Amino acid sequence: MRVLIADDYPLLIDGLISLLEAHGIEVAGTANDGQAAVAQALKLEPDLVLMDIRMPVMNGLAATRLIKAQRPEMKIVILTTSAEDEDLFEAIKSGACGYLLKITSGSAFIEALHGVEQGTPPFSPGLAERLMREFARLSDEKAHTGENGEKKGKGEGEKELLTERQKEVLKLVAAGLTYKEVGAKLSLSEVTVRYHMGEIMEHLHLEHRSQVITYAANHKII
């Protein structure tokens, strides 16, 4: 298996090269940003691309979409520090076949790569379950939407599903404040604000922060 490593930390790249070569896996090349990753993937034709998300010039998700658009058969596994649902879901939508966290042990990492060769999507513990829950939610949402994409039987009263605290959080997030800033204003921890946002998105059947802002504007919450 020939692997391309895309990451903006040279020390991590060196460590991955040593680990992969010690297990008989060839490193076809490396890239330090998303744009270079796309160029190297198209040039080197590796069997697998290990793609970081947070990189300069172009992030790994955009790079994944560009590679898959031109080489749909090429396997791309996200290797990142981010365990955020939004990154996980967007990575799979972009065409990645797996999602591994950088806290993964060396042995588990190599085992996951061998699984890719055998057609098994590699995911760090718990991530596949979260992905399946999201697919189930989207499937349920689709089953309860009309042809125009709007929720059946829902209207302006949909925001009444939210508690007063959730409305406060929604208003501040929609106004452009970070979760930390929202927490400071409402005397909440950042973790609690993120929890409320998760509940808001679930109740309103939204997926991204940008959709929350649009919803708040359309319903005159801001």
N, C-alpha and C positions, 0 to 999 in steps of 0.2 A: 504494500500500500504506500503510495506517494502522497505526502501531506504538505500543504502550504500553511504556514503559520502567519496570521495577521494580528499584530498587537503592537502597541506603541511603547512597551517597556522592554528594552534590550535584555535586561537581566532575566526576565521571565522567558523571553524567546530562547536565550542560551540554555536555561534550565529545561525547557521543553525539548529542544534539540537533543540534549544529552539523554533525557528520559526515553524519547522515541527511538533514537538510534541504538540504545542499550537493549531495546526489545525488537530489534530488526525491522523497524519502520523507517523508511527513507523520507528525509525532509527535502522536498523538491525546491523549496524557496521560502523566503520570508518577506513580510511587508510591514511597514510602520504606520500606515494610515489606510483609510478605506479606499481611497482612489488608487493607491499603489496595489492594494489587494485585488481590486478588479482587474488591473492591468496584468498582474502576475498570474492570476487564475486563468485568464484567457490565453496568456502566452505559454504557461507551463503545463496546463491541462492536468492538474493533480487529481488524484482519486477523491481526496477530501480536503476541505478548507476548514481550519480552526479559526473562527472569526470572533474577535473581541467586539464589544458594542461601542464603548466610549473611546473613539480615536479621532485625531485631528483630520482636517481637510474634508473628510466624509465619514460619517459613523458607520458601524458595521451592519446595521439594518439596511441602510440605503445601498451599501456595497453588495449585500446579499441579494437584494432585489435586482440589481443590475447584472450580477453574475448569472442568476437563475433565468433572467430574461434571454440571455444569449447562450447559456449552457444549462438547460433545464435538468439534464441528467447528472450534473455535478453535485456531489453531496457537500453540504455545509453544516457544520456543528458550531453553535455559539459557545464560546468559552469566556465567561465574564464573572465579575464580582456582583452583578445586579441580580437580585432575586425578586425584583418587582414584577407583579403580574402584567403590567402594561408592556414591559420589555419582552417578557416570555411570550405573550399572545401575539405581539407584533412580529417577533422573530419567526414564529411558525407561519403566520400569514405571509411573511416575506419569502418563505421557501426553505427555511432551515429545517433539517431533519432531526435535530437534537439540540439540547440546551444543558450545558454543564457549568457548574460553578467552580471558580478557581480554588475553592477550599477542598475540592475533591482530592482524595489521596492518590498517589501515583499508581498504585495497583488497580484501584477502581477505575481510574482514568484509562489505563491501557486496556482493561477488560471492556470498557465502554466502546473504545475504538475497534476492538475485535468484533464487538457486536454489530457495529456499523457495516463491517464487511459481510456479515451474515444477514443483514437486512433488519436488525433490531435497532429502533430509534433510541439513542442514549439520552437519558434525563437524570439529573441529580435527584436524590430522594425527595419525594413529595411534589415535585414539579409536574410530573405526568398526571397525578391525581387532580391538581389544580387546573390543568389544561382540559381534562375530561369534564370537570364541572363547568368550565366555561363553554365548552361545546354543547353540553346539555342545556345550559341556560340560553344560549343562542338558538338552539333548536326549539326550545319551549317558547321563546320570544317570537320566532318565525311562525309558529303554529297559532299564535294569538294576535297576529297582525293582519290588517287588511291589505288589499292590493296596492294601496297608496303608501304602504309602509308604516301607517299610524296604528297605534294600539287600539284594538277593538274595545269599544265601550269606555274608553278613557278620554278625558278632555282637560279642561282647565283645572278641574278638581284633583288632578293627579298629584299636584304638589302637596295636597292635604295628607298624603301618605307620610310626609316628613314630620318629625318632631320639631318643636320650636328651636331646640339646640341645633338640629341638623339644618334648619333654615338659616340660622345665624352663620353656621360654617359655610353653607352654600353661598350666601351673599358675599362673604369676605373673600372666598376663593375665586368667585366669579369677578370680583373687583380687581383681581390680579395679585392678591397677597400670597406669599408662600405659606406652606403648612406651618412653618415655625412662627411666622408673623401672625397667622390666625390664632395659633395657640397662645401667643403672648397677649393678644387682645382679649381673648375669652378665658384666660387663666387655665388653659388646658395644655397637656403635653403634646408634642408633635405626634407621638404614637396615637394618642386619642383622636387627634384631628384626622389622621389617616384612616382610623377605624370609622369615624363618622362619614368620611368621603366614600369609603367602600360601601357603607350602608346606603348612602344617597344614590350612588351609581346603580346599586342592585335594585332599589325601589323604583328608580326612574328608568331602568333599563338602558343605561348609558355605559359607554366603554372607556372613554378618554376624557381627560380634563377639559379639552377644547369643546367637547359636546356639553359638558356641564355649564360652561360659560355661555354657550349658545342657548341652552335651555333656560338659564336664568334671565337672559335678555328677552327671549320670546315670551316668557311668562311674567315679565315686568318685576322680577325679583331684584334686578339692578336697573 
